[in-house]
């Protein structure tokens, strides 16, 4: 009697690495949507306060995008800590703390934005201050994020699970993040010029995101 064998199909295992990739994707999507697509056009107008006042719904939705990004970033910090805590315990703790410090600063900036609708029609001058304060808090947070990213890369280098090209891009991204924060604080007139440097971090972070989603290995 002929024996018929069947090949069973197993779906990809949802390991912590793959969940980290999902959270990276949420961060990238929600960050770009809230800052560039929803809020960006309002702030780029000649009178940002008037633009916000005429599009309060869009502005409030952008805040939800910021909150989603923050929640995903905190979750990602915890997962990355779990993934490297046994091979590099000190680096794992330090990287997570610096990343959470960035989240705290961004959260402070979001609180400033959340106050804007309350005064947008009565105190346009204060609206401008709150918007600038949010930008400053975000970019100072990049300094801590950059340090955390570099510490993460150092920890991952010893594991040989992520391609060297991606890790190199992430390490350079950390330097760019730190530079962006320093420029915002010390040389604010050059912030716009420096923004072109963030193309590399976007590419490196996206590549790392895809690696985690597809290969699920660090």
HUQUIFEN-V52112 format. One record per helix or strand. SS is the DSSP state (hx for helix, st for strand). FROM is the first residue (numbers start at 0). LEN is the number of residues. Records with the same first field share a line. If there is no record, write none. Layout:
SS: FROM-LEN ; FROM-LEN
//
This chain:
hx: 15-28 ; 47-7 ; 55-29 ; 88-31 ; 123-34 ; 163-23 ; 187-27
//
